[in-house]
Amino acid sequence: MVDGEPLVILALALGPGVFWAWYFYRRDKFNPEPAALIVKLFLLGVLVTFPVAFVEGFFGLFIVSPLIMGTVVAPIVEEYGKFAVVRRFAYRDTEFDEPMDGIVYAASAALGLASLENVLYVFAAYVTSPALALSTIVVRAIFSVPGHALFAGVWGYALGRAKFAAPEERSGIVLRGLALGMVLHGIFNFLLFSAEIVAYAMAVFILVLTPGLWILANRNIRSALDYGRR
């Protein structure tokens, strides 16, 4: 092991989460949120990883199928954990004053969780070899890390819409958004699991699902920004 190499790997593993948090923060063109609040939600996203892992581990005592754990349990628990952070620590904040804020706050919390998750995956690969760790960083930086922000952005947009909707409509908007985020997360994981068995699953993942997630995110961002200009 080269001196200082683990610190370099750690920095590289954290880099994608920080970059994508900055990216989504910069998408809020008209009324950017306080940087301190973004950092707070990012760090809370890191912290919520621990209860999320505990709950997933608890279900893992009873569910032996990795497929069910990865495509059903993990998406539900992880998306709800991120959602709980934003709902508890940002939704009632006076800075949450336009729908776009829901997307930015959701992405920040999601990328906190994704960053710690990324560190764990990268160092698990690093035990095998530094080369495997670097390849893991590259692949996850392109797909898995931003994927967490894209799933969360779905319910974040719903949360932003709900805050400015009629009171009787709010619960339905949020529940639909949260459910969709969980389903998309589940499909994402399912295709990754399937890619090890069925080759075309990876093609669907790269050519259909990933572009589709970005198209949905950009559509929601445009819609949220249009509302903010009114």
C-alpha positions as CSV (number, residue, x, y, z in Angstrom):
1,M,0.0,0.0,0.0
2,V,1.4,3.4,-1.0
3,D,1.5,6.0,1.8
4,G,-1.4,8.4,1.5
5,E,-3.2,6.2,-1.1
6,P,-6.2,5.5,1.1
7,L,-6.7,9.2,1.5
8,V,-6.6,9.8,-2.2
9,I,-9.1,7.0,-2.7
10,L,-11.4,8.5,0.0
11,A,-11.3,11.9,-1.7
12,L,-12.1,10.4,-5.1
13,A,-14.9,8.4,-3.6
14,L,-16.4,11.5,-2.0
15,G,-15.9,13.7,-5.1
16,P,-18.9,12.5,-7.2
17,G,-21.4,13.2,-4.4
18,V,-20.0,16.7,-3.9
19,F,-19.9,17.4,-7.6
20,W,-23.5,16.3,-8.2
21,A,-24.7,18.3,-5.2
22,W,-23.0,21.4,-6.7
23,Y,-24.6,20.6,-10.1
24,F,-28.2,20.4,-8.7
25,Y,-27.6,23.5,-6.5
26,R,-26.5,25.4,-9.6
27,R,-29.7,24.4,-11.5
28,D,-31.7,26.7,-9.2
29,K,-31.1,29.8,-11.3
30,F,-33.5,32.4,-9.8
31,N,-33.4,32.0,-6.1
32,P,-30.4,29.8,-4.9
33,E,-30.7,28.3,-1.5
34,P,-28.3,29.2,1.4
35,A,-25.2,27.1,1.1
36,A,-25.3,26.3,4.8
37,L,-28.7,24.7,4.5
38,I,-27.5,22.6,1.5
39,V,-24.5,21.4,3.5
40,K,-26.7,20.6,6.5
41,L,-29.0,18.5,4.4
42,F,-26.0,16.8,2.7
43,L,-24.6,15.9,6.1
44,L,-28.0,14.7,7.4
45,G,-28.2,12.5,4.3
46,V,-24.8,11.0,5.4
47,L,-26.2,10.4,8.9
48,V,-29.5,8.9,7.8
49,T,-27.5,6.2,6.1
50,F,-26.9,4.5,9.5
51,P,-30.6,4.0,10.5
52,V,-31.3,3.1,6.8
53,A,-28.6,0.4,7.0
54,F,-30.0,-0.8,10.3
55,V,-33.6,-1.2,8.9
56,E,-32.3,-2.9,5.8
57,G,-30.2,-5.2,8.0
58,F,-33.3,-6.0,10.0
59,F,-35.3,-7.0,7.0
60,G,-32.3,-8.9,5.8
61,L,-32.7,-11.3,8.8
62,F,-36.0,-12.5,7.3
63,I,-35.6,-12.0,3.5
64,V,-32.9,-14.2,2.0
65,S,-33.4,-13.1,-1.6
66,P,-30.8,-10.5,-2.6
67,L,-33.1,-9.6,-5.5
68,I,-36.0,-8.7,-3.2
69,M,-33.7,-6.8,-0.9
70,G,-32.2,-4.9,-3.7
71,T,-35.3,-4.1,-5.8
72,V,-38.0,-3.8,-3.1
73,V,-36.6,-3.2,0.4
74,A,-33.6,-1.0,-0.4
75,P,-35.5,1.4,-2.6
76,I,-38.4,1.8,-0.1
77,V,-36.2,2.3,2.9
78,E,-33.6,4.5,1.3
79,E,-36.0,6.8,-0.5
80,Y,-38.1,7.2,2.7
81,G,-34.9,7.9,4.7
82,K,-33.9,10.7,2.4
83,F,-37.5,12.0,2.3
84,A,-37.7,12.0,6.1
85,V,-34.6,14.3,6.2
86,V,-36.0,16.8,3.8
87,R,-39.5,16.7,5.3
88,R,-38.2,17.2,8.8
89,F,-35.4,19.7,8.3
90,A,-36.3,21.7,5.2
91,Y,-40.0,21.6,4.3
92,R,-41.0,24.1,7.0
93,D,-38.0,26.3,6.6
94,T,-38.7,29.8,5.3
95,E,-36.1,29.3,2.6
96,F,-38.3,26.6,1.1
97,D,-40.3,29.2,-1.0
98,E,-40.6,27.6,-4.5
99,P,-41.0,24.2,-6.0
100,M,-37.4,24.1,-7.3
101,D,-36.3,24.0,-3.6
102,G,-37.8,20.6,-3.2
103,I,-35.6,19.2,-6.0
104,V,-32.4,20.9,-4.6
105,Y,-33.0,19.8,-1.0
106,A,-33.9,16.3,-2.0
107,A,-30.8,16.0,-4.2
108,S,-28.6,17.3,-1.4
109,A,-29.9,14.7,1.2
110,A,-29.8,11.9,-1.4
111,L,-26.2,12.7,-2.4
112,G,-25.1,12.7,1.3
113,L,-26.4,9.1,1.5
114,A,-24.9,8.2,-1.8
115,S,-21.5,9.6,-0.8
116,L,-21.2,7.4,2.2
117,E,-22.5,4.4,0.3
118,N,-20.0,5.2,-2.4
119,V,-17.1,5.2,0.1
120,L,-18.2,1.8,1.4
121,Y,-18.4,0.3,-2.1
122,V,-15.1,1.9,-3.2
123,F,-13.1,0.7,-0.2
124,A,-14.6,-2.8,-0.5
125,A,-13.2,-2.8,-4.0
126,Y,-9.9,-1.3,-2.8
127,V,-9.4,-4.4,-0.6
128,T,-9.1,-6.3,-3.9
129,S,-7.0,-3.8,-5.8
130,P,-6.6,0.0,-6.3
131,A,-7.4,-0.5,-10.0
132,L,-10.8,-2.0,-9.1
133,A,-11.4,0.8,-6.7
134,L,-10.8,3.4,-9.4
135,S,-13.0,1.6,-11.9
136,T,-15.7,1.5,-9.2
137,I,-15.4,5.2,-8.7
138,V,-15.8,6.0,-12.4
139,V,-18.8,3.7,-12.9
140,R,-20.6,4.8,-9.8
141,A,-19.8,8.5,-10.4
142,I,-21.7,8.3,-13.8
143,F,-24.6,6.1,-12.8
144,S,-25.2,5.2,-9.1
145,V,-24.3,8.4,-7.3
146,P,-26.4,10.8,-9.6
147,G,-29.0,8.0,-9.7
148,H,-29.8,8.7,-6.0
149,A,-30.3,12.4,-6.7
150,L,-32.5,11.6,-9.7
151,F,-34.8,9.2,-7.7
152,A,-35.0,11.8,-4.9
153,G,-35.6,14.6,-7.3
154,V,-38.9,12.9,-8.3
155,W,-40.4,13.1,-4.8
156,G,-38.5,16.4,-4.2
157,Y,-40.4,18.0,-7.1
158,A,-43.6,16.6,-5.7
159,L,-42.8,18.0,-2.3
160,G,-42.2,21.4,-3.8
161,R,-45.4,21.3,-5.7
162,A,-47.4,20.1,-2.7
163,K,-46.2,23.0,-0.5
164,F,-47.8,25.5,-2.9
165,A,-50.9,23.4,-3.7
166,A,-54.3,23.4,-2.1
167,P,-54.1,21.7,1.4
168,E,-56.5,18.9,0.4
169,E,-54.2,18.0,-2.6
170,R,-50.9,17.9,-0.8
171,S,-50.8,14.4,0.7
172,G,-51.8,12.8,-2.7
173,I,-49.1,14.7,-4.6
174,V,-46.4,13.8,-2.1
175,L,-47.4,10.1,-1.9
176,R,-47.5,9.7,-5.7
177,G,-44.1,11.4,-6.0
178,L,-42.5,9.3,-3.2
179,A,-44.0,6.1,-4.7
180,L,-42.7,6.9,-8.2
181,G,-39.2,7.6,-6.8
182,M,-39.2,4.3,-5.0
183,V,-40.4,2.4,-8.1
184,L,-37.7,4.0,-10.4
185,H,-35.1,3.2,-7.8
186,G,-36.3,-0.4,-7.8
187,I,-36.2,-0.6,-11.6
188,F,-32.7,0.8,-11.6
189,N,-31.5,-1.9,-9.1
190,F,-33.4,-4.6,-11.0
191,L,-31.7,-3.9,-14.2
192,L,-28.3,-3.9,-12.5
193,F,-29.1,-7.3,-11.0
194,S,-30.4,-8.6,-14.3
195,A,-27.4,-7.4,-16.2
196,E,-25.3,-10.1,-14.6
197,I,-27.6,-12.7,-16.2
198,V,-29.3,-11.1,-19.2
199,A,-27.1,-9.0,-21.5
200,Y,-29.9,-6.8,-22.9
201,A,-30.7,-5.6,-19.4
202,M,-27.6,-3.5,-19.3
203,A,-28.5,-2.1,-22.7
204,V,-32.0,-1.1,-21.3
205,F,-30.3,0.4,-18.3
206,I,-27.8,2.5,-20.3
207,L,-29.9,3.4,-23.3
208,V,-33.4,3.7,-21.8
209,L,-33.6,4.1,-18.1
210,T,-30.7,6.4,-17.4
211,P,-31.6,8.9,-20.2
212,G,-35.2,8.6,-19.2
213,L,-34.4,9.6,-15.6
214,W,-32.4,12.6,-16.8
215,I,-35.3,13.6,-19.2
216,L,-37.7,13.4,-16.3
217,A,-35.4,15.4,-14.0
218,N,-34.9,18.1,-16.6
219,R,-38.6,18.3,-17.3
220,N,-39.4,18.7,-13.5
221,I,-36.6,21.3,-13.1
222,R,-38.0,23.4,-16.1
223,S,-41.5,23.1,-14.6
224,A,-40.3,24.2,-11.2
225,L,-38.3,27.1,-12.5
226,D,-41.2,28.3,-14.6
227,Y,-43.3,28.4,-11.4
228,G,-40.5,30.3,-9.7
229,R,-40.6,33.0,-12.4
230,R,-44.3,33.7,-11.9
